[in-house]
Amino acid sequence: MRIWNEPYLETCCRAALHRLVLVGAGGRPDGLKDGPCLERLQGMGLACLRADGRYELTEAGQERHASEILKRKAG
């Protein structure tokens, strides 16, 4: 039996996580419509706000994207 121990990601936040993957090193600027989701992702440690005001994916975010969006096992 698998026990789920990660906070649930709403569909909009899953999409924001995927957009962070797609944009890559350029990051996503603050102030877009998905801003609340990016803030939530940051609070969960899946994204971080850089000094230049753009969000980027963290290592934890990459792992979560792989497991939840791409359905790949960790490791």
N, C-alpha and C positions, 0 to 999 in steps of 0.2 A: 504494500500500500504506500502510495506517495503522499507525503505531507507537504502542503503548500505553506511556505514560511515567508514569502515575499509579499509586500503590499501590492494590492491590485492596481493595475494601470488602466485608467479609462481609455476608451477608444481614441479620444483626441490626444491623450498623452502618449499613447503608443505611436500615433502618427507623427507627433513632434519628435519622439525618439528616433523614428526612422528618417525623418528629415535631417536630423543632426548627423546621421550616418551618411546620408547622400551628399550633404554639403561639404563634408570632410574638414580639412584644416582651416578653411575659410571661416567657419563658424556661422552661427545665425545671429543677426542683430537683435538687440533688445527692442521692445516696442512693437513687435508684430502681433497679429491676432493670436498666435500660439504662445504669447508671453506668459500667461498663467500656467500653462503646461510646462514651459521651460523652467519656470520658477519651482514648480512641484518636482520636476526631474532633478533640479539642483538640490532641493531639500532632501531628496532620496539618495543623493550622491551619484546620480547617473549622468549629470551634466555639471559644468561649472561656468560661471560668468568670468570671462577674462577681463583684464584691465582695459582693453579696448572696447568694452561694452558688447562683446559677442559671446554667445554660448558655444561651448564645445563639449564633445562627448568625453566622459571619463572612462577609465578602464572598466569600472563596474558597469557603466552604460553600454560599453561594447559587449560585455558578457551577457547582460540582460537582453540586448537586441538579438544576439545570436541564439539565446535559449527561448525567448518568447516570440520574437518576430520571425526569425529564420527557422525556429524549432530544432536547433542543433544542441547537442549535449555539451556541457562545459568540459574543457580539457581537451 
